[in-house]
Amino acid sequence: MKLSMRRISLRLRLMLVFALVALAAAVSASAIAYWLNRDAVLTRTQNAALDDFRKTLQDSTGSLPLTPTCPELQEAADRMAATSQKYEVLLIGKVKGGGDCAALSDRDLFTLSVVPRTLVTAVNRERKVDESNPYPYHLYWQRITLEGKPYLVAGAKVIGGGPTGYLLKSLENERADLNSLGWSLGIATGLALIGSALLAQAAASTVLRPVQRLGDAARRLGEGKLDTRLQVSGTDELADLSRTFNRTAESLQKRVEDLSAREAASRRFVADMSHELRTPLTAITAVTEVLEDEADSLDPMIAPAVQLVVSETRRLNDLVENLMEVTRFDAGTARLVLDDVDIADQITACIDARAWLDAVELDAERGIMARLDPRRLDVILANLIGNALKHGGSPVRVSVRETEDRLVIAVRDHGPGIPEDVLPHVFDRFYKASASRPRSEGSGLGLSIALENAHIHRGEITAANSPEGGAVFTLTLPRDASALEEGGPGASSGQDAEGGAS
């Protein structure tokens, strides 16, 4: 129930709450009013009939002889029934000649069989006379239903000797009046419900309009429109909420501008540093190449140092190239140069160029064509396969599957796999920590560069552990990236510096 209520809009919930409260209040008030009026109407009618019956019974039987005849008893019954209260009378008493006589004002409607036995017993029961009970007999009444109609039945025994009298009074008029009252109260309840719905609508509009404006402003703020502000009016809680939102948005805007400025400065620094390093690195690389060519003629004591310089110079050169590639991605200047590529040939060329043929198994059919950037695909493959060879275990298996519009390239090694705590960070920049794999000599940028190159194709790379052992990197690319050329970001014929495996 709670979940269902949460799915209902706030406006509808407010209207439902208003309606339920109004309905409960109206029904309670109507029920109380109905029962109070019902009790008042029935009590008034009942008391009037009983008082009249008590008086006419005393007057009519008082003029009768101690032992009347049956016609005299019948005449008394007719006389009692002729009052303004309009009730039927039954008189039962002993008559001359012995025996009992039952005088009825309406033989078809009111006979002794109509009177409940409990009422007859109570009327004929003699009570002990004392200080608290001065009379041996009392007047008793009861409400009954005959043929679906309500009636009042009452009876009393004449004190000092005389007949026993019963009355039967119809309460049909009173029931009709109470039914009319019930309908009136029901209509009033319905009108109250409609009024509460209109009131709820007005209240919901008053309350929800500022909330809706706040929601729209929060949505624009989430879309990056940090200059979004709310117009504040009033001093209520919603106005305080709007002021808080404006202060939060202003603080967030300042913080984001500050972070953006720092990030832009950092990017410029990395880009400038990378460009500045390329010139001395070119000279150093040339010198190290000469030293490497002369390594055989160097003093054996110097040769290891020269080899170390050569190795570290190449590593530094790769790092600078990777930093420049990352800078282009961050600046949004990286572009695709698309061409039709045979995927199997592209993978074979990548493996062959890096002398990995003996360590890599390829499972790919020739003729699987895709329109991609071949240089960036080579960078992705080189990073994934090189990472598998360096940190996993041979042989590394590269398999290619195709769907209607996607390519799926899986690179699996036979190493110990990737620890679960490392998996979420394998594509983070400069992340090289691993509990089960040897420490890498790379820059820690290779997998992040591979992922960026996949993203620029609108593709994705995921890392997981194979159930059969080893790590699996899955590259998913579109079969045709030419849709990016039509005004999409990252599609161009510009040239980019090449990023290598790290």
Residue pairs with C-beta under 8 A, 6 or more apart in sequence:
5 13
8 16
10 204
10 208
10 211
11 204
11 208
14 200
14 203
14 204
14 207
14 208
15 197
15 200
15 201
15 204
17 200
18 196
18 197
18 199
18 200
18 203
19 193
19 196
19 197
19 200
21 196
22 192
22 193
22 195
22 196
22 199
23 189
23 192
23 193
23 196
25 192
26 188
26 189
26 192
26 193
27 189
30 185
30 186
30 188
30 189
33 185
34 178
34 181
34 182
34 185
37 178
37 181
38 178
38 181
41 174
41 177
41 178
42 143
42 171
42 174
45 152
45 169
45 171
45 174
46 141
46 152
48 85
49 85
49 87
49 152
49 154
49 167
49 169
50 139
50 141
50 154
52 83
52 84
52 85
53 80
53 85
53 87
53 139
53 154
53 156
53 165
53 167
54 139
54 156
56 79
56 80
56 83
57 80
57 156
57 158
57 165
58 158
60 76
60 79
60 80
61 76
61 91
61 158
61 162
61 163
61 165
63 76
64 72
64 73
64 76
64 162
64 163
65 72
66 161
66 162
67 94
67 95
67 96
68 76
68 93
68 95
68 96
68 163
69 95
69 96
70 95
70 101
70 103
73 91
73 93
73 95
73 101
73 103
73 163
74 91
74 101
74 103
74 104
76 91
76 103
76 163
77 89
77 90
77 91
77 103
77 104
77 105
78 89
78 105
80 89
80 91
80 105
80 165
81 87
81 88
81 89
81 105
81 106
85 169
86 169
86 170
87 152
87 167
87 168
87 169
87 170
88 104
88 105
88 106
88 109
88 110
88 167
88 168
88 169
89 103
89 104
89 105
89 110
89 165
89 166
89 167
89 168
90 102
90 103
90 104
90 105
90 110
90 111
90 112
90 115
90 165
90 166
90 167
90 168
91 102
91 103
91 163
91 164
91 165
91 166
92 100
92 101
92 102
92 103
92 112
92 163
92 164
92 165
92 166
93 100
93 101
93 162
93 163
93 164
94 100
94 101
95 101
102 111
102 112
103 163
104 110
104 111
109 168
110 166
110 168
112 120
112 166
114 144
114 146
114 153
114 168
115 153
115 155
115 166
116 142
116 144
116 153
118 142
119 140
119 141
119 142
119 153
119 155
120 155
122 138
122 140
122 155
123 137
123 140
123 155
123 156
123 157
123 164
123 166
124 157
124 164
126 136
126 137
127 133
127 135
127 136
127 137
127 138
128 136
129 135
129 136
135 159
136 159
137 156
137 157
137 158
137 159
138 156
139 154
139 155
139 156
140 154
140 155
140 156
141 152
141 153
141 154
141 155
142 152
142 153
142 154
143 150
143 151
143 152
143 153
143 171
144 150
144 151
144 153
145 151
149 170
149 171
149 172
149 175
150 170
150 171
150 172
150 174
150 175
151 168
151 169
151 170
151 171
152 167
152 168
152 169
152 171
153 166
153 167
153 168
154 166
154 167
154 169
155 164
155 165
155 166
155 167
156 164
156 165
157 164
157 165
158 164
158 165
207 238
210 238
210 241
210 242
211 238
213 230
214 230
214 238
214 241
214 242
214 245
217 228
217 229
217 230
217 245
217 249
218 245
220 228
221 228
221 249
221 252
226 249
226 252
226 253
226 256
226 257
227 253
228 249
229 246
229 249
229 250
230 242
230 245
230 246
231 242
232 239
232 242
232 243
232 246
233 239
267 327
267 330
267 331
270 323
270 326
270 327
271 324
271 327
271 331
273 323
274 320
274 323
274 324
274 327
275 324
277 316
277 320
278 320
281 313
281 316
281 317
281 320
284 313
285 313
285 314
285 317
288 309
288 310
288 313
288 314
289 310
291 298
291 306
291 309
291 310
292 306
292 307
292 310
295 303
295 306
295 307
298 306
315 441
315 442
315 443
318 442
318 443
318 500
318 502
319 443
319 445
319 502
321 497
321 498
321 499
321 500
322 443
322 445
322 446
322 449
322 499
322 500
322 502
323 445
324 497
325 334
325 445
325 449
325 452
325 496
325 497
325 498
325 499
326 429
326 445
326 448
326 449
326 452
328 334
328 496
328 497
329 449
329 452
329 456
332 489
334 452
334 456
334 490
334 496
335 490
335 491
335 492
335 493
335 494
335 496
336 372
336 373
336 376
336 456
336 457
336 481
336 484
336 485
336 490
336 491
336 492
337 373
337 375
337 492
337 493
337 494
337 495
337 496
338 371
338 372
338 373
338 481
338 482
338 485
338 491
339 371
339 372
339 373
339 374
340 369
340 370
340 371
341 369
341 370
341 371
341 372
341 374
341 377
342 366
342 367
342 368
342 369
343 364
343 368
343 369
343 370
343 400
343 407
343 409
344 362
344 364
344 365
344 366
344 367
344 368
344 400
345 366
346 374
346 377
346 378
346 381
347 362
347 364
347 381
347 398
347 400
347 409
348 362
349 378
350 378
350 381
350 382
350 385
351 357
351 360
351 362
351 385
351 398
354 382
354 385
354 386
354 501
356 385
356 386
356 389
356 396
359 389
359 394
359 395
359 396
360 385
360 389
360 395
360 396
360 397
360 398
361 395
361 396
361 397
361 398
362 398
363 397
363 398
363 399
363 400
364 398
364 399
364 400
365 400
368 400
368 402
368 407
370 407
370 477
370 478
370 479
370 480
371 479
371 480
371 481
371 482
372 457
372 477
372 481
373 453
373 456
373 457
373 481
375 496
375 498
376 453
376 456
376 457
376 496
377 453
377 477
379 449
379 450
379 453
379 498
379 499
379 500
379 501
380 450
380 453
380 454
380 461
380 475
381 398
381 409
381 411
382 500
382 501
383 446
383 447
383 449
383 450
383 499
383 500
383 501
383 502
384 411
384 447
384 450
384 461
384 473
384 475
385 396
385 398
385 411
385 501
386 446
386 501
386 502
387 446
387 447
387 473
387 501
388 396
388 411
388 412
388 413
388 415
388 471
388 473
389 396
389 413
390 440
390 442
391 413
391 415
391 434
391 437
391 438
391 440
391 471
392 413
392 414
392 415
392 437
392 470
392 471
393 413
393 414
393 415
393 416
393 470
394 413
394 414
395 414
396 411
396 412
396 413
396 414
397 410
397 411
397 412
397 413
398 409
398 410
398 411
398 412
399 409
399 410
399 412
400 407
400 408
400 409
400 410
401 407
401 408
401 410
402 408
402 479
404 479
405 478
405 479
405 480
406 476
406 477
406 478
406 479
407 475
407 476
407 477
407 478
407 479
408 474
408 475
408 476
409 474
409 475
409 476
409 477
410 472
410 473
410 474
410 475
411 472
411 473
411 474
411 475
412 466
412 470
412 471
412 472
412 473
413 470
413 471
414 469
414 470
415 437
415 470
415 471
416 436
416 437
416 469
416 470
417 436
417 465
417 466
417 469
417 470
417 471
418 426
418 434
418 436
418 437
418 463
418 465
418 471
419 434
419 435
419 436
421 435
422 433
422 434
422 435
423 463
423 464
423 465
425 431
425 433
426 447
426 463
427 447
427 448
427 451
427 461
427 463
428 448
429 444
429 445
429 448
430 443
430 444
430 445
431 444
432 439
432 440
432 442
432 444
442 501
442 502
443 502
444 502
445 502
446 500
446 501
446 502
447 461
447 502
449 499
449 502
450 461
451 461
453 499
454 460
454 461
454 475
454 476
454 477
456 490
457 477
457 478
457 481
457 484
457 490
458 478
458 481
458 484
459 475
459 476
459 477
459 478
460 475
460 476
461 473
461 474
461 475
461 476
462 473
462 474
462 476
463 471
463 472
463 473
463 474
464 471
464 472
464 474
465 471
465 472
466 472
481 491
482 491
484 490
484 491
485 491
485 492
